[in-house]
Amino acid sequence: MKNSLKTLRAERDWSQATLGKQLDVSRQTINAIETGKYDPSLPLAFKIARLFERSIEDIFDDKALE
Amino acid sequence: MTNKQAKKRYFGVFVPSMVAYLTSVFGVSMGISEEGPATLLTYIMALTPAVFVFVWMWAHARFVLEIDEFLRMIQIKAILWGLIATMAASTAWGFLEFFTPVPKLPIFYVMPGFYLFYGLAAVIIGKRDNVGCAML
């Protein structure tokens, strides 16, 4: 699934490791989400949305799945 | 729980259980006499090393459940492929044993075979998904 996680992270000048630490996941997990290799669980998607103060739909684009 | 803490908890059980396993294998092989009838004590002694392997497997399962969701998915995929390869290899070898004169392998080798296939799968999947060696 496409997402804007990389852009949001870059806007805050956070590394993947920094973001991972805030979300209690590994740097590898952040990398896999950013590159679209892994779609996060709903609880993790909510956590990401809360952290960036956006809605899940703002960050994740599921249009490609329709 | 962070992945680092999960790994630390895993090795906290893995190292002592492997030391106990090796010690018990040595002790049992020295203590059990192959001559004479097997007693209840013989059976209990023979099963002792397996107890430490179960402890190690429990620690592995706990590790998989404690790491983050993406790394857990990789581990579960590796375990799945490890199981499939082990079942396929043991079934194929079983048929060879039924119908050809190949040597009969002790069932003991199923467990190390699984860990070999699981390890290979973890390395391949880890490399594909850019997480390095995903075994541990």
N, CA and C atoms of all chains as a GROMACS GRO file, in nm:
protein
  606
    1MET      N    1   0.083  -0.119   0.000
    1MET     CA    2   0.000   0.000   0.000
    1MET      C    3   0.088   0.126   0.000
    2LYS      N    4   0.049   0.222  -0.086
    2LYS     CA    5   0.127   0.346  -0.091
    2LYS      C    6   0.100   0.427   0.036
    3ASN      N    7   0.200   0.502   0.078
    3ASN     CA    8   0.179   0.586   0.197
    3ASN      C    9   0.277   0.703   0.196
    4SER      N   10   0.247   0.801   0.281
    4SER     CA   11   0.330   0.922   0.284
    4SER      C   12   0.419   0.926   0.409
    5LEU      N   13   0.446   0.810   0.463
    5LEU     CA   14   0.524   0.804   0.587
    5LEU      C   15   0.664   0.865   0.572
    6LYS      N   16   0.727   0.835   0.459
    6LYS     CA   17   0.863   0.885   0.436
    6LYS      C   18   0.864   1.039   0.432
    7THR      N   19   0.766   1.097   0.365
    7THR     CA   20   0.756   1.243   0.355
    7THR      C   21   0.732   1.304   0.493
    8LEU      N   22   0.636   1.245   0.566
    8LEU     CA   23   0.603   1.297   0.700
    8LEU      C   24   0.724   1.289   0.793
    9ARG      N   25   0.796   1.180   0.781
    9ARG     CA   26   0.916   1.161   0.864
    9ARG      C   27   1.023   1.263   0.826
   10ALA      N   28   1.041   1.283   0.694
   10ALA     CA   29   1.142   1.377   0.646
   10ALA      C   30   1.110   1.520   0.690
   11GLU      N   31   0.982   1.555   0.690
   11GLU     CA   32   0.940   1.689   0.734
   11GLU      C   33   0.984   1.718   0.877
   12ARG      N   34   0.989   1.614   0.956
   12ARG     CA   35   1.029   1.630   1.097
   12ARG      C   36   1.178   1.600   1.117
   13ASP      N   37   1.244   1.567   1.010
   13ASP     CA   38   1.387   1.536   1.015
   13ASP      C   39   1.418   1.420   1.109
   14TRP      N   40   1.331   1.321   1.106
   14TRP     CA   41   1.351   1.203   1.190
   14TRP      C   42   1.415   1.092   1.106
   15SER      N   43   1.500   1.015   1.169
   15SER     CA   44   1.553   0.896   1.101
   15SER      C   45   1.450   0.784   1.118
   16GLN      N   46   1.470   0.677   1.040
   16GLN     CA   47   1.380   0.562   1.055
   16GLN      C   48   1.388   0.505   1.196
   17ALA      N   49   1.510   0.506   1.250
   17ALA     CA   50   1.530   0.453   1.386
   17ALA      C   51   1.455   0.538   1.489
   18THR      N   52   1.461   0.671   1.471
   18THR     CA   53   1.392   0.762   1.565
   18THR      C   54   1.241   0.738   1.561
   19LEU      N   55   1.188   0.728   1.440
   19LEU     CA   56   1.044   0.704   1.427
   19LEU      C   57   1.008   0.568   1.486
   20GLY      N   58   1.091   0.468   1.455
   20GLY     CA   59   1.067   0.334   1.508
   20GLY      C   60   1.061   0.332   1.659
   21LYS      N   61   1.151   0.409   1.720
   21LYS     CA   62   1.156   0.415   1.867
   21LYS      C   63   1.026   0.474   1.922
   22GLN      N   64   0.976   0.576   1.855
   22GLN     CA   65   0.852   0.639   1.903
   22GLN      C   66   0.730   0.549   1.886
   23LEU      N   67   0.740   0.458   1.790
   23LEU     CA   68   0.627   0.368   1.764
   23LEU      C   69   0.647   0.229   1.825
   24ASP      N   70   0.760   0.210   1.893
   24ASP     CA   71   0.794   0.079   1.953
   24ASP      C   72   0.808  -0.031   1.848
   25VAL      N   73   0.864   0.005   1.734
   25VAL     CA   74   0.893  -0.097   1.632
   25VAL      C   75   1.036  -0.077   1.584
   26SER      N   76   1.085  -0.172   1.504
   26SER     CA   77   1.224  -0.165   1.459
   26SER      C   78   1.238  -0.070   1.339
   27ARG      N   79   1.363  -0.031   1.313
   27ARG     CA   80   1.394   0.050   1.195
   27ARG      C   81   1.354  -0.026   1.068
   28GLN      N   82   1.375  -0.158   1.071
   28GLN     CA   83   1.341  -0.241   0.955
   28GLN      C   84   1.191  -0.236   0.924
   29THR      N   85   1.112  -0.228   1.031
   29THR     CA   86   0.966  -0.223   1.012
   29THR      C   87   0.926  -0.092   0.946
   30ILE      N   88   0.987   0.018   0.990
   30ILE     CA   89   0.958   0.148   0.929
   30ILE      C   90   0.998   0.146   0.782
   31ASN      N   91   1.115   0.091   0.754
   31ASN     CA   92   1.163   0.082   0.616
   31ASN      C   93   1.067   0.000   0.530
   32ALA      N   94   1.020  -0.113   0.585
   32ALA     CA   95   0.929  -0.200   0.508
   32ALA      C   96   0.796  -0.130   0.482
   33ILE      N   97   0.748  -0.051   0.577
   33ILE     CA   98   0.622   0.022   0.556
   33ILE      C   99   0.643   0.130   0.450
   34GLU      N  100   0.752   0.206   0.464
   34GLU     CA  101   0.779   0.316   0.369
   34GLU      C  102   0.793   0.267   0.225
   35THR      N  103   0.855   0.151   0.210
   35THR     CA  104   0.878   0.100   0.074
   35THR      C  105   0.759   0.018   0.023
   36GLY      N  106   0.654   0.009   0.104
   36GLY     CA  107   0.534  -0.061   0.061
   36GLY      C  108   0.545  -0.212   0.065
   37LYS      N  109   0.651  -0.262   0.131
   37LYS     CA  110   0.668  -0.408   0.138
   37LYS      C  111   0.580  -0.469   0.248
   38TYR      N  112   0.539  -0.384   0.341
   38TYR     CA  113   0.459  -0.436   0.452
   38TYR      C  114   0.351  -0.335   0.489
   39ASP      N  115   0.229  -0.384   0.501
   39ASP     CA  116   0.117  -0.299   0.545
   39ASP      C  117   0.102  -0.317   0.696
   40PRO      N  118   0.105  -0.207   0.771
   40PRO     CA  119   0.098  -0.222   0.918
   40PRO      C  120  -0.038  -0.272   0.965
   41SER      N  121  -0.038  -0.326   1.085
   41SER     CA  122  -0.164  -0.369   1.146
   41SER      C  123  -0.247  -0.243   1.175
   42LEU      N  124  -0.374  -0.263   1.204
   42LEU     CA  125  -0.461  -0.148   1.235
   42LEU      C  126  -0.412  -0.072   1.359
   43PRO      N  127  -0.375  -0.143   1.469
   43PRO     CA  128  -0.324  -0.069   1.585
   43PRO      C  129  -0.200   0.015   1.552
   44LEU      N  130  -0.109  -0.039   1.470
   44LEU     CA  131   0.011   0.038   1.435
   44LEU      C  132  -0.024   0.155   1.343
   45ALA      N  133  -0.118   0.133   1.252
   45ALA     CA  134  -0.162   0.242   1.164
   45ALA      C  135  -0.222   0.356   1.247
   46PHE      N  136  -0.302   0.321   1.348
   46PHE     CA  137  -0.360   0.424   1.436
   46PHE      C  138  -0.249   0.498   1.512
   47LYS      N  139  -0.150   0.423   1.557
   47LYS     CA  140  -0.039   0.482   1.632
   47LYS      C  141   0.036   0.584   1.544
   48ILE      N  142   0.059   0.545   1.418
   48ILE     CA  143   0.128   0.633   1.323
   48ILE      C  144   0.044   0.758   1.299
   49ALA      N  145  -0.086   0.737   1.278
   49ALA     CA  146  -0.176   0.850   1.252
   49ALA      C  147  -0.178   0.947   1.370
   50ARG      N  148  -0.185   0.894   1.491
   50ARG     CA  149  -0.187   0.979   1.611
   50ARG      C  150  -0.057   1.058   1.624
   51LEU      N  151   0.055   0.988   1.597
   51LEU     CA  152   0.185   1.053   1.611
   51LEU      C  153   0.198   1.172   1.516
   52PHE      N  154   0.150   1.156   1.394
   52PHE     CA  155   0.160   1.264   1.295
   52PHE      C  156   0.036   1.355   1.293
   53GLU      N  157  -0.056   1.327   1.383
   53GLU     CA  158  -0.180   1.406   1.394
   53GLU      C  159  -0.254   1.414   1.260
   54ARG      N  160  -0.265   1.302   1.196
   54ARG     CA  161  -0.338   1.290   1.069
   54ARG      C  162  -0.436   1.174   1.081
   55SER      N  163  -0.523   1.162   0.981
   55SER     CA  164  -0.609   1.042   0.980
   55SER      C  165  -0.534   0.932   0.906
   56ILE      N  166  -0.578   0.810   0.927
   56ILE     CA  167  -0.513   0.696   0.859
   56ILE      C  168  -0.521   0.714   0.707
   57GLU      N  169  -0.638   0.761   0.660
   57GLU     CA  170  -0.656   0.780   0.514
   57GLU      C  171  -0.562   0.886   0.458
   58ASP      N  172  -0.524   0.982   0.541
   58ASP     CA  173  -0.430   1.085   0.494
   58ASP      C  174  -0.291   1.026   0.469
   59ILE      N  175  -0.259   0.926   0.546
   59ILE     CA  176  -0.123   0.869   0.540
   59ILE      C  177  -0.117   0.749   0.444
   60PHE      N  178  -0.219   0.664   0.452
   60PHE     CA  179  -0.218   0.542   0.370
   60PHE      C  180  -0.321   0.553   0.258
   61ASP      N  181  -0.278   0.515   0.137
   61ASP     CA  182  -0.363   0.524   0.020
   61ASP      C  183  -0.395   0.382  -0.029
   62ASP      N  184  -0.520   0.344  -0.012
   62ASP     CA  185  -0.558   0.208  -0.053
   62ASP      C  186  -0.626   0.205  -0.189
   63LYS      N  187  -0.615   0.314  -0.264
   63LYS     CA  188  -0.684   0.321  -0.396
   63LYS      C  189  -0.634   0.212  -0.491
   64ALA      N  190  -0.506   0.183  -0.480
   64ALA     CA  191  -0.447   0.082  -0.569
   64ALA      C  192  -0.510  -0.056  -0.545
   65LEU      N  193  -0.569  -0.075  -0.426
   65LEU     CA  194  -0.628  -0.206  -0.393
   65LEU      C  195  -0.770  -0.220  -0.446
   66GLU      N  196  -0.834  -0.108  -0.482
   66GLU     CA  197  -0.975  -0.111  -0.525
   66GLU      C  198  -0.990  -0.166  -0.667
   67MET      N  199   0.746  -0.398   2.488
   67MET     CA  200   0.873  -0.470   2.481
   67MET      C  201   0.943  -0.439   2.348
   68THR      N  202   1.070  -0.398   2.356
   68THR     CA  203   1.144  -0.371   2.232
   68THR      C  204   1.206  -0.501   2.180
   69ASN      N  205   1.249  -0.496   2.053
   69ASN     CA  206   1.313  -0.615   1.995
   69ASN      C  207   1.440  -0.652   2.069
   70LYS      N  208   1.510  -0.547   2.116
   70LYS     CA  209   1.635  -0.570   2.190
   70LYS      C  210   1.607  -0.645   2.321
   71GLN      N  211   1.502  -0.603   2.390
   71GLN     CA  212   1.465  -0.670   2.515
   71GLN      C  213   1.422  -0.814   2.488
   72ALA      N  214   1.347  -0.833   2.379
   72ALA     CA  215   1.300  -0.968   2.344
   72ALA      C  216   1.420  -1.059   2.315
   73LYS      N  217   1.519  -1.003   2.244
   73LYS     CA  218   1.639  -1.080   2.211
   73LYS      C  219   1.717  -1.116   2.337
   74LYS      N  220   1.725  -1.018   2.428
   74LYS     CA  221   1.797  -1.041   2.554
   74LYS      C  222   1.729  -1.151   2.636
   75ARG      N  223   1.595  -1.146   2.640
   75ARG     CA  224   1.519  -1.248   2.713
   75ARG      C  225   1.538  -1.385   2.648
   76TYR      N  226   1.546  -1.386   2.514
   76TYR     CA  227   1.566  -1.513   2.444
   76TYR      C  228   1.701  -1.574   2.479
   77PHE      N  229   1.807  -1.492   2.467
   77PHE     CA  230   1.940  -1.545   2.496
   77PHE      C  231   1.956  -1.579   2.644
   78GLY      N  232   1.880  -1.512   2.730
   78GLY     CA  233   1.882  -1.543   2.874
   78GLY      C  234   1.834  -1.684   2.903
   79VAL      N  235   1.753  -1.740   2.814
   79VAL     CA  236   1.706  -1.879   2.830
   79VAL      C  237   1.788  -1.972   2.740
   80PHE      N  238   1.818  -1.925   2.618
   80PHE     CA  239   1.886  -2.010   2.519
   80PHE      C  240   2.023  -2.059   2.571
   81VAL      N  241   2.104  -1.967   2.622
   81VAL     CA  242   2.241  -2.005   2.663
   81VAL      C  243   2.238  -2.108   2.777
   82PRO      N  244   2.167  -2.080   2.890
   82PRO     CA  245   2.165  -2.183   2.995
   82PRO      C  246   2.100  -2.313   2.951
   83SER      N  247   1.996  -2.306   2.866
   83SER     CA  248   1.931  -2.432   2.827
   83SER      C  249   2.022  -2.515   2.736
   84MET      N  250   2.104  -2.448   2.653
   84MET     CA  251   2.197  -2.523   2.568
   84MET      C  252   2.312  -2.583   2.651
   85VAL      N  253   2.357  -2.507   2.752
   85VAL     CA  254   2.461  -2.561   2.840
   85VAL      C  255   2.406  -2.685   2.912
   86ALA      N  256   2.282  -2.673   2.963
   86ALA     CA  257   2.219  -2.786   3.033
   86ALA      C  258   2.197  -2.903   2.938
   87TYR      N  259   2.160  -2.871   2.813
   87TYR     CA  260   2.136  -2.976   2.712
   87TYR      C  261   2.264  -3.054   2.685
   88LEU      N  262   2.373  -2.981   2.658
   88LEU     CA  263   2.499  -3.048   2.626
   88LEU      C  264   2.549  -3.129   2.746
   89THR      N  265   2.536  -3.070   2.866
   89THR     CA  266   2.579  -3.141   2.988
   89THR      C  267   2.497  -3.268   3.006
   90SER      N  268   2.364  -3.257   2.982
   90SER     CA  269   2.279  -3.374   3.003
   90SER      C  270   2.306  -3.483   2.897
   91VAL      N  271   2.334  -3.440   2.772
   91VAL     CA  272   2.365  -3.539   2.668
   91VAL      C  273   2.492  -3.616   2.707
   92PHE      N  274   2.590  -3.540   2.755
   92PHE     CA  275   2.716  -3.603   2.798
   92PHE      C  276   2.690  -3.696   2.916
   93GLY      N  277   2.615  -3.645   3.014
   93GLY     CA  278   2.587  -3.723   3.136
   93GLY      C  279   2.508  -3.849   3.105
   94VAL      N  280   2.406  -3.836   3.018
   94VAL     CA  281   2.322  -3.951   2.984
   94VAL      C  282   2.401  -4.055   2.906
   95SER      N  283   2.484  -4.008   2.811
   95SER     CA  284   2.561  -4.105   2.732
   95SER      C  285   2.664  -4.178   2.819
   96MET      N  286   2.709  -4.112   2.924
   96MET     CA  287   2.803  -4.178   3.016
   96MET      C  288   2.727  -4.267   3.115
   97GLY      N  289   2.607  -4.221   3.153
   97GLY     CA  290   2.534  -4.288   3.262
   97GLY      C  291   2.450  -4.407   3.221
   98ILE      N  292   2.405  -4.409   3.094
   98ILE     CA  293   2.319  -4.520   3.052
   98ILE      C  294   2.403  -4.631   2.993
   99SER      N  295   2.386  -4.747   3.046
   99SER     CA  296   2.458  -4.862   2.995
   99SER      C  297   2.376  -4.926   2.883
  100GLU      N  298   2.440  -4.957   2.772
  100GLU     CA  299   2.367  -5.018   2.660
  100GLU      C  300   2.341  -5.165   2.685
  101GLU      N  301   2.411  -5.220   2.784
  101GLU     CA  302   2.389  -5.361   2.816
  101GLU      C  303   2.286  -5.370   2.927
  102GLY      N  304   2.212  -5.477   2.928
  102GLY     CA  305   2.112  -5.497   3.033
  102GLY      C  306   1.979  -5.433   2.996
  103PRO      N  307   1.874  -5.471   3.068
  103PRO     CA  308   1.741  -5.419   3.034
  103PRO      C  309   1.724  -5.272   3.073
  104ALA      N  310   1.640  -5.202   2.996
  104ALA     CA  311   1.611  -5.062   3.027
  104ALA      C  312   1.514  -5.055   3.145
  105THR      N  313   1.547  -4.970   3.241
  105THR     CA  314   1.460  -4.953   3.358
  105THR      C  315   1.386  -4.819   3.342
  106LEU      N  316   1.299  -4.791   3.438
  106LEU     CA  317   1.228  -4.662   3.437
  106LEU      C  318   1.327  -4.547   3.439
  107LEU      N  319   1.433  -4.565   3.518
  107LEU     CA  320   1.537  -4.461   3.528
  107LEU      C  321   1.603  -4.436   3.392
  108THR      N  322   1.622  -4.544   3.316
  108THR     CA  323   1.683  -4.531   3.182
  108THR      C  324   1.597  -4.442   3.094
  109TYR      N  325   1.465  -4.464   3.100
  109TYR     CA  326   1.373  -4.383   3.018
  109TYR      C  327   1.376  -4.236   3.061
  110ILE      N  328   1.375  -4.217   3.193
  110ILE     CA  329   1.375  -4.079   3.245
  110ILE      C  330   1.504  -4.009   3.204
  111MET      N  331   1.617  -4.080   3.219
  111MET     CA  332   1.747  -4.021   3.182
  111MET      C  333   1.752  -3.990   3.032
  112ALA      N  334   1.698  -4.081   2.951
  112ALA     CA  335   1.702  -4.062   2.805
  112ALA      C  336   1.621  -3.939   2.764
  113LEU      N  337   1.516  -3.909   2.840
  113LEU     CA  338   1.430  -3.795   2.804
  113LEU      C  339   1.483  -3.662   2.857
  114THR      N  340   1.579  -3.668   2.950
  114THR     CA  341   1.628  -3.544   3.014
  114THR      C  342   1.677  -3.439   2.914
  115PRO      N  343   1.764  -3.474   2.815
  115PRO     CA  344   1.810  -3.370   2.721
  115PRO      C  345   1.694  -3.305   2.645
  116ALA      N  346   1.589  -3.384   2.616
  116ALA     CA  347   1.474  -3.330   2.540
  116ALA      C  348   1.406  -3.218   2.619
  117VAL      N  349   1.406  -3.229   2.752
  117VAL     CA  350   1.342  -3.126   2.835
  117VAL      C  351   1.407  -2.990   2.808
  118PHE      N  352   1.540  -2.990   2.799
  118PHE     CA  353   1.611  -2.863   2.776
  118PHE      C  354   1.587  -2.809   2.634
  119VAL      N  355   1.567  -2.901   2.540
  119VAL     CA  356   1.532  -2.859   2.404
  119VAL      C  357   1.393  -2.795   2.404
  120PHE      N  358   1.300  -2.853   2.482
  120PHE     CA  359   1.166  -2.794   2.491
  120PHE      C  360   1.173  -2.654   2.550
  121VAL      N  361   1.258  -2.638   2.651
  121VAL     CA  362   1.274  -2.506   2.714
  121VAL      C  363   1.324  -2.405   2.610
  122TRP      N  364   1.423  -2.447   2.531
  122TRP     CA  365   1.477  -2.360   2.426
  122TRP      C  366   1.368  -2.326   2.323
  123MET      N  367   1.289  -2.426   2.283
  123MET     CA  368   1.182  -2.401   2.185
  123MET      C  369   1.078  -2.305   2.241
  124TRP      N  370   1.049  -2.320   2.369
  124TRP     CA  371   0.953  -2.228   2.434
  124TRP      C  372   1.009  -2.085   2.428
  125ALA      N  373   1.140  -2.069   2.455
  125ALA     CA  374   1.204  -1.936   2.452
  125ALA      C  375   1.197  -1.879   2.310
  126HIS      N  376   1.215  -1.966   2.210
  126HIS     CA  377   1.207  -1.921   2.071
  126HIS      C  378   1.065  -1.872   2.039
  127ALA      N  379   0.966  -1.951   2.081
  127ALA     CA  380   0.826  -1.912   2.057
  127ALA      C  381   0.795  -1.779   2.126
  128ARG      N  382   0.843  -1.764   2.248
  128ARG     CA  383   0.819  -1.639   2.322
  128ARG      C  384   0.886  -1.522   2.250
  129PHE      N  385   1.008  -1.544   2.198
  129PHE     CA  386   1.079  -1.440   2.123
  129PHE      C  387   0.997  -1.396   2.002
  130VAL      N  388   0.946  -1.494   1.928
  130VAL     CA  389   0.867  -1.462   1.807
  130VAL      C  390   0.743  -1.381   1.844
  131LEU      N  391   0.682  -1.413   1.957
  131LEU     CA  392   0.561  -1.341   1.999
  131LEU      C  393   0.591  -1.202   2.054
  132GLU      N  394   0.716  -1.180   2.097
  132GLU     CA  395   0.749  -1.052   2.162
  132GLU      C  396   0.807  -0.947   2.066
  133ILE      N  397   0.861  -0.990   1.952
  133ILE     CA  398   0.921  -0.892   1.860
  133ILE      C  399   0.812  -0.816   1.787
  134ASP      N  400   0.850  -0.711   1.714
  134ASP     CA  401   0.746  -0.628   1.650
  134ASP      C  402   0.682  -0.702   1.532
  135GLU      N  403   0.569  -0.648   1.486
  135GLU     CA  404   0.482  -0.724   1.395
  135GLU      C  405   0.546  -0.760   1.261
  136PHE      N  406   0.630  -0.674   1.206
  136PHE     CA  407   0.693  -0.703   1.077
  136PHE      C  408   0.798  -0.814   1.093
  137LEU      N  409   0.881  -0.803   1.196
  137LEU     CA  410   0.982  -0.906   1.219
  137LEU      C  411   0.915  -1.039   1.256
  138ARG      N  412   0.802  -1.029   1.328
  138ARG     CA  413   0.727  -1.152   1.364
  138ARG      C  414   0.674  -1.219   1.237
  139MET      N  415   0.627  -1.138   1.141
  139MET     CA  416   0.576  -1.194   1.016
  139MET      C  417   0.688  -1.270   0.943
  140ILE      N  418   0.808  -1.212   0.943
  140ILE     CA  419   0.921  -1.279   0.877
  140ILE      C  420   0.953  -1.411   0.947
  141GLN      N  421   0.956  -1.406   1.081
  141GLN     CA  422   0.985  -1.528   1.157
  141GLN      C  423   0.880  -1.636   1.129
  142ILE      N  424   0.754  -1.596   1.126
  142ILE     CA  425   0.647  -1.695   1.104
  142ILE      C  426   0.654  -1.752   0.962
  143LYS      N  427   0.688  -1.668   0.866
  143LYS     CA  428   0.706  -1.718   0.728
  143LYS      C  429   0.822  -1.820   0.724
  144ALA      N  430   0.932  -1.785   0.795
  144ALA     CA  431   1.048  -1.874   0.796
  144ALA      C  432   1.013  -2.006   0.865
  145ILE      N  433   0.936  -1.999   0.974
  145ILE     CA  434   0.894  -2.121   1.044
  145ILE      C  435   0.804  -2.205   0.952
  146LEU      N  436   0.714  -2.137   0.881
  146LEU     CA  437   0.624  -2.208   0.789
  146LEU      C  438   0.703  -2.282   0.681
  147TRP      N  439   0.799  -2.212   0.618
  147TRP     CA  440   0.879  -2.277   0.514
  147TRP      C  441   0.968  -2.386   0.572
  148GLY      N  442   1.016  -2.364   0.695
  148GLY     CA  443   1.095  -2.466   0.763
  148GLY      C  444   1.013  -2.593   0.785
  149LEU      N  445   0.887  -2.574   0.828
  149LEU     CA  446   0.798  -2.689   0.851
  149LEU      C  447   0.766  -2.760   0.720
  150ILE      N  448   0.735  -2.682   0.617
  150ILE     CA  449   0.700  -2.742   0.487
  150ILE      C  450   0.818  -2.824   0.434
  151ALA      N  451   0.938  -2.764   0.439
  151ALA     CA  452   1.057  -2.834   0.387
  151ALA      C  453   1.086  -2.960   0.469
  152THR      N  454   1.071  -2.950   0.601
  152THR     CA  455   1.098  -3.066   0.688
  152THR      C  456   0.998  -3.178   0.659
  153MET      N  457   0.870  -3.141   0.649
  153MET     CA  458   0.766  -3.242   0.622
  153MET      C  459   0.788  -3.306   0.485
  154ALA      N  460   0.821  -3.222   0.386
  154ALA     CA  461   0.842  -3.274   0.250
  154ALA      C  462   0.962  -3.369   0.248
  155ALA      N  463   1.072  -3.325   0.313
  155ALA     CA  464   1.195  -3.408   0.312
  155ALA      C  465   1.171  -3.538   0.388
  156SER      N  466   1.102  -3.530   0.505
  156SER     CA  467   1.083  -3.652   0.583
  156SER      C  468   0.986  -3.748   0.512
  157THR      N  469   0.886  -3.692   0.443
  157THR     CA  470   0.792  -3.777   0.368
  157THR      C  471   0.865  -3.846   0.252
  158ALA      N  472   0.946  -3.767   0.180
  158ALA     CA  473   1.020  -3.823   0.067
  158ALA      C  474   1.116  -3.933   0.115
  159TRP      N  475   1.186  -3.904   0.226
  159TRP     CA  476   1.281  -4.004   0.277
  159TRP      C  477   1.206  -4.128   0.327
  160GLY      N  478   1.088  -4.105   0.386
  160GLY     CA  479   1.005  -4.217   0.434
  160GLY      C  480   0.968  -4.311   0.320
  161PHE      N  481   0.930  -4.254   0.206
  161PHE     CA  482   0.896  -4.339   0.091
  161PHE      C  483   1.018  -4.414   0.040
  162LEU      N  484   1.133  -4.345   0.043
  162LEU     CA  485   1.256  -4.414   0.002
  162LEU      C  486   1.285  -4.531   0.096
  163GLU      N  487   1.260  -4.510   0.226
  163GLU     CA  488   1.284  -4.618   0.323
  163GLU      C  489   1.188  -4.736   0.299
  164PHE      N  490   1.062  -4.703   0.260
  164PHE     CA  491   0.964  -4.810   0.233
  164PHE      C  492   1.006  -4.897   0.115
  165PHE      N  493   1.050  -4.831   0.008
  165PHE     CA  494   1.062  -4.903  -0.119
  165PHE      C  495   1.205  -4.923  -0.170
  166THR      N  496   1.302  -4.865  -0.104
  166THR     CA  497   1.441  -4.882  -0.151
  166THR      C  498   1.530  -4.917  -0.031
  167PRO      N  499   1.651  -4.960  -0.058
  167PRO     CA  500   1.738  -5.000   0.054
  167PRO      C  501   1.818  -4.884   0.117
  168VAL      N  502   1.763  -4.761   0.117
  168VAL     CA  503   1.836  -4.650   0.180
  168VAL      C  504   1.842  -4.673   0.332
  169PRO      N  505   1.944  -4.618   0.399
  169PRO     CA  506   1.952  -4.639   0.545
  169PRO      C  507   1.836  -4.573   0.618
  170LYS      N  508   1.792  -4.632   0.728
  170LYS     CA  509   1.683  -4.574   0.808
  170LYS      C  510   1.739  -4.464   0.898
  171LEU      N  511   1.687  -4.344   0.880
  171LEU     CA  512   1.735  -4.230   0.962
  171LEU      C  513   1.659  -4.226   1.094
  172PRO      N  514   1.729  -4.203   1.205
  172PRO     CA  515   1.658  -4.187   1.332
  172PRO      C  516   1.568  -4.064   1.328
  173ILE      N  517   1.451  -4.073   1.389
  173ILE     CA  518   1.354  -3.963   1.390
  173ILE      C  519   1.411  -3.839   1.459
  174PHE      N  520   1.516  -3.858   1.537
  174PHE     CA  521   1.581  -3.746   1.607
  174PHE      C  522   1.620  -3.635   1.509
  175TYR      N  523   1.655  -3.674   1.385
  175TYR     CA  524   1.707  -3.575   1.290
  175TYR      C  525   1.601  -3.480   1.234
  176VAL      N  526   1.475  -3.506   1.267
  176VAL     CA  527   1.368  -3.417   1.218
  176VAL      C  528   1.385  -3.277   1.278
  177MET      N  529   1.414  -3.270   1.407
  177MET     CA  530   1.426  -3.141   1.475
  177MET      C  531   1.544  -3.057   1.421
  178PRO      N  532   1.668  -3.113   1.417
  178PRO     CA  533   1.776  -3.033   1.357
  178PRO      C  534   1.749  -2.999   1.211
  179GLY      N  535   1.681  -3.091   1.139
  179GLY     CA  536   1.645  -3.064   1.000
  179GLY      C  537   1.554  -2.944   0.990
  180PHE      N  538   1.454  -2.938   1.080
  180PHE     CA  539   1.363  -2.823   1.080
  180PHE      C  540   1.440  -2.694   1.103
  181TYR      N  541   1.530  -2.695   1.204
  181TYR     CA  542   1.603  -2.571   1.235
  181TYR      C  543   1.698  -2.531   1.122
  182LEU      N  544   1.748  -2.630   1.049
  182LEU     CA  545   1.832  -2.599   0.933
  182LEU      C  546   1.748  -2.530   0.825
  183PHE      N  547   1.633  -2.589   0.793
  183PHE     CA  548   1.545  -2.530   0.689
  183PHE      C  549   1.491  -2.394   0.734
  184TYR      N  550   1.453  -2.385   0.861
  184TYR     CA  551   1.402  -2.258   0.915
  184TYR      C  552   1.509  -2.150   0.906
  185GLY      N  553   1.632  -2.186   0.942
  185GLY     CA  554   1.743  -2.090   0.937
  185GLY      C  555   1.768  -2.041   0.796
  186LEU      N  556   1.768  -2.135   0.701
  186LEU     CA  557   1.788  -2.097   0.560
  186LEU      C  558   1.676  -2.004   0.513
  187ALA      N  559   1.553  -2.038   0.548
  187ALA     CA  560   1.438  -1.956   0.508
  187ALA      C  561   1.449  -1.817   0.570
  188ALA      N  562   1.489  -1.810   0.696
  188ALA     CA  563   1.501  -1.680   0.764
  188ALA      C  564   1.606  -1.593   0.697
  189VAL      N  565   1.717  -1.655   0.656
  189VAL     CA  566   1.823  -1.579   0.589
  189VAL      C  567   1.773  -1.527   0.454
  190ILE      N  568   1.707  -1.615   0.377
  190ILE     CA  569   1.658  -1.576   0.243
  190ILE      C  570   1.550  -1.467   0.254
  191ILE      N  571   1.453  -1.488   0.341
  191ILE     CA  572   1.343  -1.391   0.355
  191ILE      C  573   1.398  -1.259   0.413
  192GLY      N  574   1.489  -1.271   0.509
  192GLY     CA  575   1.549  -1.151   0.569
  192GLY      C  576   1.625  -1.069   0.467
  193LYS      N  577   1.698  -1.139   0.380
  193LYS     CA  578   1.774  -1.069   0.276
  193LYS      C  579   1.680  -1.001   0.177
  194ARG      N  580   1.574  -1.074   0.139
  194ARG     CA  581   1.477  -1.019   0.044
  194ARG      C  582   1.408  -0.894   0.100
  195ASP      N  583   1.378  -0.897   0.231
  195ASP     CA  584   1.305  -0.786   0.292
  195ASP      C  585   1.397  -0.684   0.361
  196ASN      N  586   1.526  -0.690   0.330
  196ASN     CA  587   1.623  -0.592   0.383
  196ASN      C  588   1.628  -0.583   0.535
  197VAL      N  589   1.621  -0.696   0.602
  197VAL     CA  590   1.635  -0.690   0.748
  197VAL      C  591   1.760  -0.764   0.794
  198GLY      N  592   1.849  -0.793   0.700
  198GLY     CA  593   1.970  -0.867   0.734
  198GLY      C  594   1.933  -1.010   0.763
  199CYS      N  595   2.007  -1.075   0.852
  199CYS     CA  596   1.974  -1.212   0.889
  199CYS      C  597   1.858  -1.206   0.987
  200ALA      N  598   1.744  -1.255   0.944
  200ALA     CA  599   1.622  -1.243   1.027
  200ALA      C  600   1.608  -1.357   1.125
  201MET      N  601   1.714  -1.441   1.134
  201MET     CA  602   1.699  -1.558   1.221
  201MET      C  603   1.682  -1.514   1.365
  202LEU      N  604   1.770  -1.425   1.409
  202LEU     CA  605   1.756  -1.371   1.545
  202LEU      C  606   1.812  -1.231   1.552
   0.00000   0.00000   0.00000
